[in-house]
C-alpha cells in the first residue's frame, strides 16, 4: 500500500515538473537581428559579424559572406608588411650598434655608411608604424561594416517606392528639374 502511494506521489511530482503550460493563443515571435551582436562577434573574431549578418538576411539578399576573404586578405597583407618592416628595422639597428662597437657590418647593409643606416632605420620605423595603423584600420573597418550591415538586414525597399525626375519651367523663362517621390 505504501509502495503504491509512494510510487504514485513520485510519478505525480516528476510529471508535474515536466509538464508545460500550453499558451492560450499563438504569439508571433520574430527574432530581431542585433547589430550589437554583429559588432561584438566581429570584434572578437574578424569576419564573424559578416557571417552572422549573412545568415540573418532573407534568401534573396544574402550578400555578406564574400567580405570575409577580403577581411583576412587585408589583415594578412598589413600584418605581413608589419612583420617585415619590424624585422628590417631591428636588423638595421643591430647593424648600426655593431658598427659603432667596431664589428663587421652585415653584408646586406655594407654599401651604406653610418648615416645611410640611420636614414634607412628611420624609414623602416615609419613604415612599421604605418603598418600598425593599417592593421588597425582594416580591423576597425570590418567591425564598422558588420554594424552598418546589421542595420540593413531588415531594411526593405519595395516596388511601391518610386522617384521621378522630369524637366519643368520655373516661372516663365527659367528651366528647372521636378523631383516627385511616390509612396504607394
TIRO-2110 file (N, C-alpha, C; in Angstrom, 1 decimal):
// TIRO-2110
0.8, -1.2, 0.0, N, 1, A
0.0, 0.0, 0.0, CA, 1, A
0.9, 1.3, 0.0, C, 1, A
1.9, 1.3, 0.9, N, 2, A
2.7, 2.4, 1.0, CA, 2, A
3.6, 2.6, -0.3, C, 2, A
3.9, 1.4, -0.8, N, 3, A
4.8, 1.4, -2.0, CA, 3, A
4.0, 2.1, -3.2, C, 3, A
2.7, 1.7, -3.3, N, 4, A
1.9, 2.3, -4.4, CA, 4, A
1.7, 3.8, -4.2, C, 4, A
1.5, 4.1, -3.0, N, 5, A
1.3, 5.6, -2.7, CA, 5, A
2.5, 6.4, -2.9, C, 5, A
3.7, 5.8, -2.5, N, 6, A
5.0, 6.5, -2.8, CA, 6, A
5.3, 6.6, -4.3, C, 6, A
5.0, 5.5, -5.0, N, 7, A
5.2, 5.5, -6.4, CA, 7, A
4.3, 6.5, -7.1, C, 7, A
3.0, 6.5, -6.7, N, 8, A
2.1, 7.5, -7.3, CA, 8, A
2.5, 8.9, -7.0, C, 8, A
2.9, 9.2, -5.7, N, 9, A
3.4, 10.5, -5.4, CA, 9, A
4.7, 10.9, -6.2, C, 9, A
5.6, 10.0, -6.3, N, 10, A
6.8, 10.2, -7.0, CA, 10, A
6.6, 10.5, -8.5, C, 10, A
5.7, 9.7, -9.2, N, 11, A
5.4, 9.9, -10.6, CA, 11, A
4.6, 11.2, -10.8, C, 11, A
3.7, 11.5, -9.8, N, 12, A
3.0, 12.8, -9.9, CA, 12, A
3.9, 14.0, -9.8, C, 12, A
4.9, 13.9, -8.9, N, 13, A
5.8, 15.0, -8.8, CA, 13, A
6.7, 15.2, -10.1, C, 13, A
7.2, 14.1, -10.6, N, 14, A
8.0, 14.1, -11.8, CA, 14, A
7.2, 14.7, -13.0, C, 14, A
6.0, 14.1, -13.2, N, 15, A
5.2, 14.6, -14.3, CA, 15, A
4.8, 16.0, -14.2, C, 15, A
4.6, 16.5, -13.0, N, 16, A
4.2, 17.9, -12.8, CA, 16, A
5.4, 18.8, -13.1, C, 16, A
6.6, 18.4, -12.9, N, 17, A
7.7, 19.3, -13.2, CA, 17, A
8.0, 19.3, -14.6, C, 17, A
7.7, 18.2, -15.4, N, 18, A
8.0, 18.2, -16.8, CA, 18, A
6.8, 18.7, -17.6, C, 18, A
5.7, 19.0, -17.0, N, 19, A
4.5, 19.5, -17.8, CA, 19, A
4.7, 20.9, -18.1, C, 19, A
4.2, 21.3, -19.2, N, 20, A
4.3, 22.7, -19.6, CA, 20, A
2.9, 23.3, -19.8, C, 20, A
2.8, 24.6, -19.6, N, 21, A
1.6, 25.3, -19.8, CA, 21, A
1.4, 25.6, -21.3, C, 21, A
0.3, 25.2, -21.8, N, 22, A
0.0, 25.5, -23.2, CA, 22, A
-0.5, 26.9, -23.3, C, 22, A
0.1, 27.7, -24.2, N, 23, A
-0.4, 29.1, -24.3, CA, 23, A
-1.8, 29.1, -24.9, C, 23, A
-2.6, 30.0, -24.5, N, 24, A
-4.0, 30.1, -24.9, CA, 24, A
-4.1, 30.6, -26.4, C, 24, A
-3.2, 31.5, -26.8, N, 25, A
-3.2, 31.9, -28.1, CA, 25, A
-1.7, 31.9, -28.6, C, 25, A
-1.6, 31.7, -29.9, N, 26, A
-0.3, 31.6, -30.5, CA, 26, A
0.3, 33.1, -30.6, C, 26, A
1.5, 33.3, -30.2, N, 27, A
2.1, 34.6, -30.3, CA, 27, A
3.2, 34.5, -31.4, C, 27, A
3.2, 35.5, -32.2, N, 28, A
4.2, 35.5, -33.3, CA, 28, A
5.5, 36.2, -32.8, C, 28, A
6.5, 35.4, -32.6, N, 29, A
7.8, 35.9, -32.1, CA, 29, A
8.8, 35.9, -33.2, C, 29, A
9.1, 37.1, -33.6, N, 30, A
10.1, 37.2, -34.7, CA, 30, A
11.4, 37.7, -34.0, C, 30, A
12.4, 36.9, -34.2, N, 31, A
13.7, 37.2, -33.5, CA, 31, A
14.3, 38.4, -34.3, C, 31, A
14.6, 39.4, -33.5, N, 32, A
15.2, 40.6, -34.1, CA, 32, A
16.7, 40.5, -34.3, C, 32, A
17.2, 40.9, -35.4, N, 33, A
18.6, 40.9, -35.7, CA, 33, A
19.3, 42.0, -34.9, C, 33, A
20.4, 41.6, -34.2, N, 34, A
21.0, 42.5, -33.3, CA, 34, A
22.3, 43.1, -33.9, C, 34, A
22.4, 44.4, -34.2, N, 35, A
23.6, 45.0, -34.7, CA, 35, A
24.7, 44.9, -33.6, C, 35, A
24.3, 45.0, -32.4, N, 36, A
25.3, 44.9, -31.3, CA, 36, A
26.0, 43.6, -31.3, C, 36, A
25.2, 42.5, -31.5, N, 37, A
25.8, 41.2, -31.5, CA, 37, A
26.8, 41.0, -32.7, C, 37, A
26.4, 41.6, -33.9, N, 38, A
27.3, 41.6, -35.1, CA, 38, A
28.6, 42.3, -34.8, C, 38, A
28.5, 43.4, -34.1, N, 39, A
29.7, 44.2, -33.8, CA, 39, A
30.6, 43.4, -32.8, C, 39, A
30.0, 42.8, -31.8, N, 40, A
30.8, 42.1, -30.8, CA, 40, A
31.4, 40.9, -31.5, C, 40, A
30.7, 40.2, -32.3, N, 41, A
31.2, 39.0, -33.0, CA, 41, A
32.4, 39.4, -33.9, C, 41, A
32.2, 40.5, -34.6, N, 42, A
33.3, 40.9, -35.5, CA, 42, A
34.5, 41.4, -34.7, C, 42, A
34.3, 42.0, -33.5, N, 43, A
35.4, 42.4, -32.7, CA, 43, A
36.2, 41.3, -32.1, C, 43, A
35.5, 40.2, -31.8, N, 44, A
36.2, 39.0, -31.2, CA, 44, A
36.9, 38.2, -32.3, C, 44, A
36.2, 37.9, -33.4, N, 45, A
36.9, 37.2, -34.5, CA, 45, A
36.5, 37.9, -35.8, C, 45, A
37.5, 38.5, -36.4, N, 46, A
37.2, 39.3, -37.6, CA, 46, A
36.4, 38.4, -38.7, C, 46, A
35.3, 39.0, -39.2, N, 47, A
34.6, 38.3, -40.2, CA, 47, A
33.3, 37.6, -39.7, C, 47, A
33.3, 37.3, -38.4, N, 48, A
32.1, 36.6, -37.9, CA, 48, A
30.9, 37.5, -37.9, C, 48, A
31.0, 38.8, -37.7, N, 49, A
29.9, 39.7, -37.8, CA, 49, A
29.2, 39.6, -39.2, C, 49, A
30.1, 39.6, -40.2, N, 50, A
29.6, 39.5, -41.6, CA, 50, A
28.8, 38.2, -41.8, C, 50, A
29.4, 37.1, -41.3, N, 51, A
28.7, 35.8, -41.4, CA, 51, A
27.4, 35.8, -40.7, C, 51, A
27.3, 36.4, -39.5, N, 52, A
26.1, 36.5, -38.7, CA, 52, A
25.1, 37.3, -39.5, C, 52, A
25.5, 38.4, -40.1, N, 53, A
24.6, 39.2, -41.0, CA, 53, A
24.1, 38.4, -42.2, C, 53, A
25.0, 37.6, -42.8, N, 54, A
24.6, 36.8, -44.0, CA, 54, A
23.6, 35.8, -43.6, C, 54, A
23.7, 35.1, -42.5, N, 55, A
22.8, 34.1, -42.1, CA, 55, A
21.4, 34.7, -41.8, C, 55, A
21.4, 35.9, -41.3, N, 56, A
20.1, 36.5, -40.9, CA, 56, A
19.4, 37.2, -42.1, C, 56, A
20.0, 37.4, -43.2, N, 57, A
19.4, 38.0, -44.3, CA, 57, A
18.4, 37.1, -45.0, C, 57, A
17.3, 37.7, -45.5, N, 58, A
16.4, 36.9, -46.3, CA, 58, A
17.1, 36.2, -47.5, C, 58, A
16.5, 35.2, -48.0, N, 59, A
17.1, 34.4, -49.1, CA, 59, A
17.6, 35.2, -50.3, C, 59, A
16.9, 36.2, -50.8, N, 60, A
17.3, 36.9, -51.9, CA, 60, A
18.3, 37.9, -51.7, C, 60, A
18.6, 38.3, -50.5, N, 61, A
19.5, 39.3, -50.2, CA, 61, A
20.9, 38.9, -49.6, C, 61, A
21.2, 37.6, -49.6, N, 62, A
22.4, 37.1, -49.0, CA, 62, A
23.6, 37.6, -49.8, C, 62, A
24.4, 38.6, -49.2, N, 63, A
25.5, 39.1, -49.9, CA, 63, A
26.7, 39.4, -49.0, C, 63, A
26.7, 39.0, -47.7, N, 64, A
27.7, 39.4, -46.8, CA, 64, A
28.9, 38.5, -46.7, C, 64, A
28.8, 37.2, -47.1, N, 65, A
29.9, 36.2, -46.9, CA, 65, A
31.1, 36.5, -47.7, C, 65, A
31.0, 37.2, -48.9, N, 66, A
32.1, 37.4, -49.8, CA, 66, A
33.1, 38.4, -49.1, C, 66, A
32.8, 39.1, -48.1, N, 67, A
33.7, 40.1, -47.5, CA, 67, A
34.7, 39.4, -46.6, C, 67, A
34.4, 38.2, -46.1, N, 68, A
35.3, 37.5, -45.2, CA, 68, A
36.7, 37.3, -45.8, C, 68, A
36.8, 36.8, -47.0, N, 69, A
38.2, 36.6, -47.6, CA, 69, A
38.9, 37.9, -47.7, C, 69, A
38.1, 39.0, -48.1, N, 70, A
38.8, 40.3, -48.2, CA, 70, A
39.3, 40.8, -46.9, C, 70, A
38.6, 40.6, -45.8, N, 71, A
39.0, 41.0, -44.5, CA, 71, A
40.3, 40.3, -44.1, C, 71, A
40.3, 39.0, -44.3, N, 72, A
41.5, 38.2, -44.0, CA, 72, A
42.7, 38.5, -44.9, C, 72, A
42.4, 38.8, -46.1, N, 73, A
43.5, 39.3, -47.1, CA, 73, A
44.1, 40.6, -46.6, C, 73, A
43.2, 41.5, -46.2, N, 74, A
43.7, 42.8, -45.7, CA, 74, A
44.5, 42.7, -44.4, C, 74, A
43.9, 41.9, -43.5, N, 75, A
44.7, 41.7, -42.2, CA, 75, A
46.0, 41.0, -42.5, C, 75, A
46.0, 40.0, -43.4, N, 76, A
47.2, 39.2, -43.7, CA, 76, A
48.3, 40.1, -44.4, C, 76, A
47.9, 40.9, -45.4, N, 77, A
48.8, 41.8, -46.1, CA, 77, A
49.4, 42.8, -45.1, C, 77, A
48.6, 43.5, -44.4, N, 78, A
49.1, 44.5, -43.5, CA, 78, A
49.9, 43.9, -42.4, C, 78, A
49.6, 42.7, -41.9, N, 79, A
50.4, 42.0, -40.9, CA, 79, A
51.7, 41.6, -41.5, C, 79, A
51.7, 41.1, -42.7, N, 80, A
53.0, 40.8, -43.4, CA, 80, A
53.9, 42.0, -43.5, C, 80, A
53.4, 43.1, -43.9, N, 81, A
54.2, 44.3, -44.0, CA, 81, A
54.7, 44.8, -42.6, C, 81, A
53.9, 44.6, -41.6, N, 82, A
54.3, 45.0, -40.3, CA, 82, A
55.4, 44.1, -39.8, C, 82, A
55.4, 42.8, -40.0, N, 83, A
56.4, 41.9, -39.6, CA, 83, A
57.7, 42.2, -40.4, C, 83, A
57.6, 42.3, -41.7, N, 84, A
58.8, 42.6, -42.5, CA, 84, A
59.5, 43.9, -42.1, C, 84, A
58.7, 45.0, -41.9, N, 85, A
59.3, 46.2, -41.5, CA, 85, A
59.9, 46.2, -40.1, C, 85, A
59.3, 45.4, -39.2, N, 86, A
59.8, 45.3, -37.9, CA, 86, A
61.1, 44.5, -37.9, C, 86, A
61.2, 43.4, -38.7, N, 87, A
62.4, 42.7, -38.8, CA, 87, A
63.6, 43.5, -39.4, C, 87, A
63.2, 44.2, -40.4, N, 88, A
64.3, 45.0, -41.1, CA, 88, A
64.8, 46.2, -40.3, C, 88, A
63.9, 46.8, -39.5, N, 89, A
64.4, 47.9, -38.7, CA, 89, A
65.2, 47.4, -37.5, C, 89, A
64.9, 46.2, -37.0, N, 90, A
65.7, 45.6, -36.0, CA, 90, A
67.1, 45.2, -36.5, C, 90, A
67.1, 44.7, -37.8, N, 91, A
68.4, 44.3, -38.4, CA, 91, A
69.2, 45.5, -38.6, C, 91, A
68.6, 46.6, -39.0, N, 92, A
69.4, 47.9, -39.2, CA, 92, A
69.9, 48.4, -37.9, C, 92, A
69.1, 48.3, -36.8, N, 93, A
69.5, 48.8, -35.5, CA, 93, A
70.7, 48.0, -35.0, C, 93, A
70.6, 46.6, -35.2, N, 94, A
71.7, 45.7, -34.8, CA, 94, A
73.0, 46.0, -35.6, C, 94, A
72.8, 46.2, -36.9, N, 95, A
74.0, 46.5, -37.7, CA, 95, A
74.6, 47.9, -37.3, C, 95, A
73.8, 48.9, -37.0, N, 96, A
74.4, 50.2, -36.6, CA, 96, A
75.1, 50.1, -35.3, C, 96, A
74.5, 49.4, -34.3, N, 97, A
75.2, 49.2, -33.0, CA, 97, A
76.5, 48.4, -33.1, C, 97, A
76.4, 47.4, -34.0, N, 98, A
77.6, 46.6, -34.3, CA, 98, A
78.7, 47.4, -34.9, C, 98, A
78.4, 48.3, -35.8, N, 99, A
79.4, 49.2, -36.5, CA, 99, A
80.0, 50.1, -35.4, C, 99, A
79.1, 50.7, -34.5, N, 100, A
79.7, 51.6, -33.5, CA, 100, A
80.6, 50.9, -32.6, C, 100, A
80.4, 49.6, -32.3, N, 101, A
81.3, 48.8, -31.5, CA, 101, A
82.5, 48.2, -32.2, C, 101, A
82.7, 48.5, -33.5, N, 102, A
83.8, 48.1, -34.2, CA, 102, A
83.6, 46.7, -34.8, C, 102, A
82.4, 46.2, -35.0, N, 103, A
82.2, 44.9, -35.5, CA, 103, A
82.1, 44.9, -37.0, C, 103, A
81.9, 43.8, -37.6, N, 104, A
81.8, 43.6, -39.1, CA, 104, A
80.4, 43.9, -39.5, C, 104, A
80.2, 44.8, -40.5, N, 105, A
78.8, 45.2, -40.9, CA, 105, A
78.1, 44.0, -41.6, C, 105, A
76.9, 44.0, -41.5, N, 106, A
76.0, 43.0, -42.2, CA, 106, A
76.2, 43.1, -43.7, C, 106, A
76.3, 42.0, -44.4, N, 107, A
76.5, 42.1, -45.9, CA, 107, A
75.4, 42.8, -46.6, C, 107, A
74.2, 42.7, -46.0, N, 108, A
73.0, 43.4, -46.7, CA, 108, A
73.2, 44.9, -46.7, C, 108, A
73.9, 45.4, -45.7, N, 109, A
73.9, 46.9, -45.5, CA, 109, A
75.4, 47.4, -45.6, C, 109, A
76.3, 46.6, -46.1, N, 110, A
77.7, 47.1, -46.1, CA, 110, A
77.9, 48.2, -47.1, C, 110, A
77.1, 48.4, -48.1, N, 111, A
77.3, 49.5, -49.1, CA, 111, A
76.8, 50.9, -48.5, C, 111, A
76.2, 50.9, -47.3, N, 112, A
75.7, 52.1, -46.7, CA, 112, A
76.7, 52.5, -45.6, C, 112, A
76.9, 53.8, -45.5, N, 113, A
77.7, 54.3, -44.3, CA, 113, A
76.7, 54.5, -43.1, C, 113, A
77.3, 55.0, -42.0, N, 114, A
76.5, 55.1, -40.8, CA, 114, A
75.3, 56.0, -40.9, C, 114, A
75.4, 57.1, -41.6, N, 115, A
74.3, 58.0, -41.8, CA, 115, A
73.2, 57.3, -42.7, C, 115, A
73.6, 56.6, -43.7, N, 116, A
72.7, 55.8, -44.5, CA, 116, A
71.9, 54.8, -43.7, C, 116, A
72.6, 54.1, -42.8, N, 117, A
72.0, 53.1, -42.0, CA, 117, A
70.9, 53.8, -41.1, C, 117, A
71.3, 54.9, -40.5, N, 118, A
70.3, 55.6, -39.7, CA, 118, A
69.1, 56.1, -40.5, C, 118, A
69.3, 56.6, -41.7, N, 119, A
68.2, 57.0, -42.5, CA, 119, A
67.3, 55.8, -42.9, C, 119, A
67.9, 54.7, -43.3, N, 120, A
67.1, 53.5, -43.5, CA, 120, A
66.3, 53.0, -42.3, C, 120, A
67.0, 53.1, -41.1, N, 121, A
66.3, 52.7, -39.9, CA, 121, A
65.1, 53.5, -39.6, C, 121, A
65.2, 54.9, -39.8, N, 122, A
64.1, 55.8, -39.6, CA, 122, A
63.0, 55.5, -40.6, C, 122, A
63.4, 55.2, -41.8, N, 123, A
62.4, 54.9, -42.9, CA, 123, A
61.6, 53.7, -42.6, C, 123, A
62.3, 52.6, -42.2, N, 124, A
61.6, 51.4, -41.8, CA, 124, A
60.8, 51.5, -40.5, C, 124, A
61.3, 52.3, -39.6, N, 125, A
60.5, 52.6, -38.4, CA, 125, A
59.2, 53.2, -38.8, C, 125, A
59.2, 54.2, -39.6, N, 126, A
58.0, 54.9, -40.1, CA, 126, A
57.1, 53.9, -40.8, C, 126, A
57.6, 53.1, -41.7, N, 127, A
56.8, 52.1, -42.4, CA, 127, A
56.2, 51.1, -41.5, C, 127, A
56.9, 50.7, -40.4, N, 128, A
56.4, 49.8, -39.4, CA, 128, A
55.2, 50.5, -38.7, C, 128, A
55.3, 51.7, -38.3, N, 129, A
54.2, 52.4, -37.7, CA, 129, A
53.0, 52.5, -38.6, C, 129, A
53.2, 52.8, -39.9, N, 130, A
52.1, 52.9, -40.8, CA, 130, A
51.5, 51.5, -41.0, C, 130, A
52.3, 50.5, -40.9, N, 131, A
51.7, 49.1, -41.0, CA, 131, A
50.8, 48.8, -39.8, C, 131, A
51.2, 49.3, -38.6, N, 132, A
50.4, 49.1, -37.4, CA, 132, A
49.1, 49.8, -37.6, C, 132, A
49.1, 51.0, -38.2, N, 133, A
47.9, 51.8, -38.4, CA, 133, A
47.0, 51.0, -39.5, C, 133, A
47.7, 50.4, -40.5, N, 134, A
47.0, 49.6, -41.5, CA, 134, A
46.2, 48.5, -40.9, C, 134, A
46.9, 47.7, -40.0, N, 135, A
46.2, 46.6, -39.4, CA, 135, A
45.0, 47.1, -38.6, C, 135, A
45.2, 48.1, -37.8, N, 136, A
44.2, 48.7, -37.0, CA, 136, A
43.0, 49.2, -37.9, C, 136, A
43.3, 49.8, -39.0, N, 137, A
42.3, 50.4, -39.9, CA, 137, A
41.5, 49.2, -40.5, C, 137, A
42.1, 48.2, -41.0, N, 138, A
41.4, 47.0, -41.5, CA, 138, A
40.5, 46.4, -40.4, C, 138, A
41.0, 46.3, -39.3, N, 139, A
40.2, 45.7, -38.1, CA, 139, A
39.0, 46.5, -37.8, C, 139, A
39.2, 47.8, -37.7, N, 140, A
38.1, 48.7, -37.3, CA, 140, A
37.1, 48.8, -38.5, C, 140, A
37.5, 48.8, -39.7, N, 141, A
36.6, 48.9, -40.8, CA, 141, A
35.7, 47.7, -40.9, C, 141, A
36.3, 46.5, -40.6, N, 142, A
35.4, 45.3, -40.7, CA, 142, A
34.4, 45.3, -39.5, C, 142, A
34.8, 45.9, -38.4, N, 143, A
33.8, 46.0, -37.3, CA, 143, A
32.7, 47.0, -37.6, C, 143, A
33.0, 48.1, -38.2, N, 144, A
32.1, 49.1, -38.6, CA, 144, A
31.2, 48.6, -39.7, C, 144, A
31.8, 47.9, -40.6, N, 145, A
31.0, 47.3, -41.7, CA, 145, A
29.9, 46.3, -41.2, C, 145, A
30.3, 45.4, -40.2, N, 146, A
29.4, 44.5, -39.7, CA, 146, A
28.2, 45.2, -39.0, C, 146, A
28.5, 46.3, -38.3, N, 147, A
27.5, 47.0, -37.6, CA, 147, A
26.5, 47.7, -38.5, C, 147, A
27.1, 48.3, -39.6, N, 148, A
26.2, 49.0, -40.6, CA, 148, A
25.4, 48.0, -41.3, C, 148, A
26.0, 46.9, -41.7, N, 149, A
25.3, 45.9, -42.5, CA, 149, A
24.2, 45.3, -41.6, C, 149, A
24.4, 45.2, -40.3, N, 150, A
23.4, 44.6, -39.5, CA, 150, A
22.1, 45.4, -39.4, C, 150, A
22.3, 46.7, -39.5, N, 151, A
21.1, 47.6, -39.6, CA, 151, A
20.3, 47.4, -40.8, C, 151, A
20.9, 47.0, -41.9, N, 152, A
20.2, 46.8, -43.2, CA, 152, A
19.7, 45.4, -43.4, C, 152, A
19.8, 44.5, -42.4, N, 153, A
19.3, 43.2, -42.6, CA, 153, A
17.8, 43.2, -42.8, C, 153, A
17.1, 44.0, -42.0, N, 154, A
15.6, 44.0, -42.1, CA, 154, A
15.1, 45.2, -43.0, C, 154, A
16.0, 45.9, -43.6, N, 155, A
15.6, 47.0, -44.5, CA, 155, A
15.0, 46.5, -45.7, C, 155, A
13.8, 47.1, -46.1, N, 156, A
13.1, 46.6, -47.3, CA, 156, A
12.8, 47.8, -48.2, C, 156, A
13.2, 47.7, -49.4, N, 157, A
12.8, 48.7, -50.4, CA, 157, A
11.8, 48.0, -51.3, C, 157, A
10.6, 48.4, -51.3, N, 158, A
9.6, 47.7, -52.1, CA, 158, A
9.5, 48.4, -53.5, C, 158, A
8.7, 47.7, -54.4, N, 159, A
8.5, 48.3, -55.7, CA, 159, A
7.6, 49.5, -55.6, C, 159, A
6.9, 49.7, -54.5, N, 160, A
5.9, 50.8, -54.4, CA, 160, A
6.6, 52.2, -54.2, C, 160, A
7.9, 52.2, -53.9, N, 161, A
8.6, 53.4, -53.7, CA, 161, A
9.2, 53.8, -55.0, C, 161, A
8.9, 55.0, -55.5, N, 162, A
9.5, 55.5, -56.8, CA, 162, A
9.8, 56.9, -56.8, C, 162, A
10.8, 57.3, -57.5, N, 163, A
11.3, 58.7, -57.7, CA, 163, A
11.3, 59.0, -59.2, C, 163, A
10.6, 60.1, -59.5, N, 164, A
10.5, 60.5, -60.9, CA, 164, A
11.1, 61.9, -61.0, C, 164, A
12.0, 62.0, -62.0, N, 165, A
12.7, 63.3, -62.3, CA, 165, A
12.2, 63.7, -63.7, C, 165, A
11.7, 65.0, -63.7, N, 166, A
11.2, 65.5, -65.0, CA, 166, A
11.6, 67.0, -65.2, C, 166, A
11.8, 67.4, -66.4, N, 167, A
12.1, 68.8, -66.6, CA, 167, A
10.8, 69.7, -66.4, C, 167, A
11.0, 70.9, -66.0, N, 168, A
9.9, 71.8, -65.7, CA, 168, A
10.3, 73.2, -65.9, C, 168, A
9.4, 74.1, -66.0, N, 169, A
9.7, 75.6, -66.1, CA, 169, A
9.4, 76.2, -64.8, C, 169, A
10.3, 77.0, -64.3, N, 170, A
10.1, 77.7, -63.0, CA, 170, A
9.9, 79.2, -63.4, C, 170, A
8.7, 79.7, -63.1, N, 171, A
8.4, 81.0, -63.6, CA, 171, A
8.0, 80.9, -65.0, C, 171, A
8.4, 81.9, -65.8, N, 172, A
8.1, 81.9, -67.3, CA, 172, A
9.3, 81.5, -68.1, C, 172, A
10.5, 81.8, -67.7, N, 173, A
11.6, 81.5, -68.6, CA, 173, A
12.7, 80.7, -68.0, C, 173, A
12.6, 80.3, -66.7, N, 174, A
13.7, 79.6, -66.0, CA, 174, A
13.4, 78.1, -66.1, C, 174, A
14.4, 77.3, -66.7, N, 175, A
14.2, 75.9, -66.7, CA, 175, A
14.6, 75.3, -65.4, C, 175, A
14.0, 74.1, -65.0, N, 176, A
14.4, 73.5, -63.7, CA, 176, A
14.1, 72.0, -63.8, C, 176, A
14.3, 71.4, -62.7, N, 177, A
14.0, 69.9, -62.6, CA, 177, A
13.0, 69.7, -61.5, C, 177, A
12.0, 68.8, -61.7, N, 178, A
11.0, 68.5, -60.8, CA, 178, A
11.3, 67.1, -60.3, C, 178, A
11.3, 66.9, -59.0, N, 179, A
11.5, 65.6, -58.3, CA, 179, A
10.2, 65.2, -57.7, C, 179, A
9.7, 64.0, -58.0, N, 180, A
8.4, 63.6, -57.5, CA, 180, A
8.7, 62.2, -56.8, C, 180, A
8.5, 62.1, -55.5, N, 181, A
8.7, 60.9, -54.7, CA, 181, A
7.3, 60.3, -54.4, C, 181, A
7.0, 59.1, -54.8, N, 182, A
5.7, 58.5, -54.6, CA, 182, A
5.9, 57.3, -53.6, C, 182, A
5.0, 57.3, -52.6, N, 183, A
4.8, 56.2, -51.7, CA, 183, A
3.5, 55.6, -52.0, C, 183, A
3.4, 54.4, -52.5, N, 184, A
2.2, 53.7, -52.8, CA, 184, A
1.8, 52.7, -51.7, C, 184, A
END
